[in-house]
Amino acid sequence: MIEIIKTLIDVLANGFPGIRGMREDKRRRQLGVELFLLCAQINQLMVTAEDIIQHLENYAASIGSDINDGREGGGPEYPRRVRHLVDRQRDDLLYVRLLIESQSAVVQIIEPEAYNRLVPLLGVKQGALDILFRMMYVGDLPLGPSQAEIDAWVTRIPPLREGQARGASQSLWAVDRLLQEAESRWRENVLPHDSWGRDVHAIVVQYLDERQPRRQLEEIRSSLSILRSTLVDNFTIADVLVEVGERRRGIRRL
């Protein structure tokens, strides 16, 4: 799941080459507010992801009978702690998705290549996030998809041309079929919400060794830093405050 967070942030960090050419109007201010909210929410995603990885590292370090006796190994403690973090991460991801859904200023201005990388995650009928949400709603921790899977999905989508409507290509439906096939693979390696034993311990050790989530966190921080720089370089506090004020007035009128 850390790869999905990484891909989302990479796309957002590098997907706004035309911001400087935007007029100083409501659309620009709206984008500034949405990017500000995204930065704040992504920072929360990072905090929770780091807590999850720390728990998995502690669990992987447990050996022998500790794995099954509930003191320092699997038992009830590790899945209970991780389930709490999974619930938090699910809610944070849902909010991030809401901020970058199809009607937002973020998606409207993002460059076509960046948008294409979002399609497998957000989907047409469903995306990778929808599949992960189904697992997370019962408290399971999905370890998929890998970065290789995400990159492979993107190559199946014809490039979206400038001016072409988002989601216009019929071939995007092929991504849904690929995701349906992927779901069964992810469920095989999901970390269950109930007790963890030696089988789960082996999966965790392999995951940390092969996928290197701690290293990916460092890469995510670099991309998040770029996104923050985009916000600071292209928007002023006045941009954000004016739009927030207009939104509040609109809510009061309702």
LOVOSE-192354 format. One record per residue (C-alpha): residue in one letter; x, y, z. Coordinates in pm, whole numbers, padded with zeros to 5 digits, always signed. Layout:
BEGIN
AXYZ...
//
This chain:
BEGIN
M+00000+00000+00000I+00294+00234+00057E+00352+00230-00321I+00007+00378-00382I+00081+00663-00142K+00418+00715-00311T+00263+00722-00660L-00009+00968-00554I+00245+01209-00411D+00487+01171-00704V+00206+01255-00946L+00096+01559-00750A+00451+01681-00698N+00536+01674-01069G+00199+01724-01238F+00148+02101-01236P+00377+02259-01498G+00117+02518-01600I+00040+02680-01268R+00242+02993-01340G+00039+03055-01655M-00293+03052-01474R-00477+03380-01438E-00524+03527-01092D-00884+03415-01068K-01114+03194-00866R-00988+02876-01034R-00634+02954-00927R-00742+03027-00571Q-00945+02706-00562L-00640+02508-00670G-00432+02674-00399V-00678+02572-00129E-00700+02213-00256L-00321+02180-00269F-00293+02323+00080L-00544+02067+00210L-00370+01787+00019C-00033+01874+00173A-00183+01865+00521Q-00364+01535+00460I-00065+01370+00293N+00148+01464+00591Q-00099+01271+00808L-00075+00975+00569M+00300+00982+00615V+00278+00985+00995T+00043+00686+00998A+00244+00495+00736E+00559+00539+00945D+00378+00410+01255I+00260+00103+01061I+00608+00031+00928Q+00759+00070+01276H+00514-00187+01412L+00598-00427+01129E+00971-00382+01189N+00924-00452+01560Y+00718-00758+01477A+00976-00886+01227A+01243-00857+01496S+01048-01087+01729I+01173-01447+01720G+01111-01789+01865S+00820-01844+02101D+00758-01469+02129I+00581-01486+01793N+00294-01682+01940D+00281-01592+02309G+00138-01240+02275R+00414-01069+02477E+00647-00936+02210G+00541-01130+01906G+00216-01189+01719G-00050-01278+01975P-00329-01022+02002E-00115-00711+02053Y+00038-00650+01711P-00279-00700+01502R-00476-00485+01751R-00232-00197+01722V-00200-00224+01346R-00578-00245+01298H-00618+00092+01471L-00360+00239+01232V-00524+00073+00930D-00857+00236+01019R-00688+00574+01044Q-00500+00528+00717R-00817+00423+00538D-01001+00736+00648D-00706+00957+00549L-00683+00794+00206L-01056+00842+00154Y-01018+01213+00219V-00718+01240-00015R-00922+01070-00285L-01207+01315-00228L-00967+01607-00275I-00840+01478-00611E-01162+01337-00755S-01274+01425-01110Q-01446+01758-01033S-01157+01911-00841A-00930+02188-00966V-00634+01955-00905V-00745+01703-01169Q-00860+01973-01412I-00514+02132-01436I-00290+01830-01387E-00093+01737-01700P-00213+01438-01908E+00086+01215-01830A+00036+01267-01458Y-00337+01204-01492N-00267+00874-01665R-00074+00760-01359L-00371+00839-01138V-00622+00640-01346P-00529+00291-01216L-00548+00421-00859L-00875+00613-00884G-01029+00406-01162V-01318+00449-01403K-01561+00206-01240Q-01316+00122-00964G-00947+00165-00896A-00678+00009-00682L-00786+00227-00391D-01140+00083-00403I-01002-00269-00373L-00775-00174-00085F-01060+00002+00093R-01264-00319+00090M-00981-00500+00267M-00917-00216+00510Y-01282-00186+00614V-01252-00515+00802G-00916-00414+00950D-00684-00613+00722L-00359-00450+00608P-00304-00491+00231L+00059-00503+00120G-00018-00471-00254P+00015-00335-00508S+00386-00326-00580Q+00539-00039-00772A+00600-00277-01062E+00226-00348-01084I+00138+00023-01081D+00393+00097-01353A+00265-00193-01564W-00094-00065-01545V+00010+00277-01670T+00166+00125-01984R-00173-00031-02071I-00341+00313-02095P-00301+00513-02419P-00157+00860-02349L-00424+01121-02285R-00377+01416-02522E-00399+01780-02424G-00764+01886-02428Q-00897+01529-02429A-01171+01470-02173R-01064+01284-01860G-01171+00919-01874A-01261+00943-02244S-01061+00642-02365Q-01260+00319-02384S-00941+00121-02327L-00941+00242-01968W-01191-00034-01898A-00906-00282-01946V-00751-00144-01629D-01058-00257-01434R-01008-00612-01556L-00640-00603-01456L-00735-00482-01111Q-00991-00758-01066E-00717-01011-01137A-00480-00833-00898E-00727-00838-00609S-00692-01212-00553R-00312-01179-00537W-00331-00901-00280R-00569-01099-00062E-00319-01384-00043N-00060-01160+00124V-00289-00938+00330L-00205-00911+00700P-00521-01026+00882H-00694-00824+01151D-00701-01119+01392S-00413-01316+01545W-00074-01331+01380G+00145-01641+01388R+00456-01775+01219D+00301-01761+00871V+00231-01389+00907H+00577-01336+01054A+00733-01484+00740I+00523-01258+00517V+00622-00948+00715V+00993-01034+00705Q+00978-01094+00329Y+00782-00772+00272L+01031-00558+00463D+01325-00723+00289E+01193-00708-00069R+00983-00391-00074Q+01196-00173+00154P+00908+00047+00281R+01141+00253+00503R+01339+00359+00195Q+01016+00440+00013L+00913+00668+00299E+01228+00871+00241E+01143+00901-00129I+00789+01010-00039R+00927+01283+00186S+01131+01417-00107S+00822+01432-00330L+00617+01593-00054S+00886+01857-00022I+00849+01933-00395L+00471+01962-00355R+00513+02204-00066S+00755+02411-00274T+00498+02426-00553L+00246+02559-00306V+00481+02820-00160D+00620+02932-00498N+00286+02973-00674F+00029+03074-00415T+00006+03338-00148I-00178+03327+00180A-00417+03579+00025D-00504+03330-00254V-00599+03070+00001L-00780+03296+00246V-00998+03457-00021E-01116+03119-00148V-01174+02986+00204G-01379+03298+00281E-01594+03249-00030R-01654+02885+00058R-01763+02975+00408R-02003+03239+00279G-02148+02983+00039I-02200+02737+00325R-02379+03003+00531R-02615+03081+00240L-02706+02713+00229
//
